[in-house]
Amino acid sequence: MRLFFVFSGDESQESDLPPAFLKSFDDAFAQRVIMHLTNDANLCTGCASFCEHCRDQYPIQFAEDIVGLVQLPARLPMYIDEPADYLPEELEPHDVTVAINVHEDLLLSLPALAKRAGSGALIVPQDGTGWLSAGVRRQVQRTCEELGLESAFPKPACSLDARPDQVRVREFQDRYRIGKPKIVIQSRDGVIREARVVQSAPCGNTYYVAYNLAGQEIGPDLNERVVAKYWHSFPCVGSMLTDPELGDSILHKGGFLHYQAVDEALKEEADLKEEARVRGEDPEQYVLMRRLAQFGEQKAVPNRLAEVRMMELGLVSDALLEPERIGDIAAADTAADTAATCDEDVPVCSAVAAG
């Protein structure tokens, strides 16, 4: 599959207009999506010096699929009469167009450009609340329909979930395993031993959350105690402003989607274990065999942080761990508690705010 990205945030392109006549656009989210798809080592730094490259167990390296990028200026006129002043006449041939934080007047011109380049879908992830109005979104959707171009406008981006009739969008999600977060877990003795990502948020946040689920006790506060902390400290860069369509902030909706992913993973494993009991089989072995059938045999990835947690629960001997590493890991885990800043009044942030 060939991808083409259009996004804003180029600080090197200056405008002659006074600031009062300009709109500002950043590239924070666009860069995270591109860094995730190319498995950039600088994307996730949450584990600091003891990073064990947990993402490397997954085949995340799609740099060759990105055939073109157009980065628009960080500051653009309020109204653009001539989109051709900013967009190229033609785009490189590609299969899916991804537009992030693009001026509305330019976004309206993208479907025709994308279609001429052979694109089968226009995906417009929204992690900001002010750059795309509902009215313009509907106009772009209508244009895509008239051109025979699939379109998706997930808000937040991690809510992307192709409809049954969106073949190209589904192909995009299947190849890059991005969209609505989905994970699977293996647990024993009430403790998560491993969590694997089936589908991640486009920014890659879900991998960090899954890695830090290992070694955690399962309980009613799992989401608030664990998911909120690590999802937020990745960090999530979604807008914290209330979105009028969502009735909440995009950032919080992203957090709730990760809560849902964990809840569904716990239920799926519980259902498998119950199925095993009905069949008269060992529940843990049954889940393991199902995971092997689903993912194949995978190389074990070190997770010293999980080992420390299980040591504290008396499930792993501290003799198996290097003493100096225990201190480093504990310090890094504590840092995640205070890495994020959020609204203490919002439930999804309560665990982080409490520190």
Protein Blocks (a to p, Z undefined) as FASTA:
>chain_A
ZZddddehiakbccfbdfklpccddfklmmmmmmmmnopaklpmmlmmmoghlmlmpccd
fklmmnbdcdddfbdcfbafblmlmpcfbdcddfbdcdehiafklmmmmmmmmmmnopab
dcdddfbfklpcfklmmmmmmmmmmnopacdddddfklgccdfklmmlmmmmmmnopajd
ddddddeehiafbdcdfbdcfklmmmmmmmmmgopacdfklmmmmmmmmmmmmpacbdfb
dcfklopafklmmmmmmmmmmmmmmmmmmmmmmmmmmnopafklmmmmmmmmmnopaddd
ddfklmmmmmmnopacfklpcfklmmmmmmmmmmmmmmpccdfkbmklmmmmnZZ
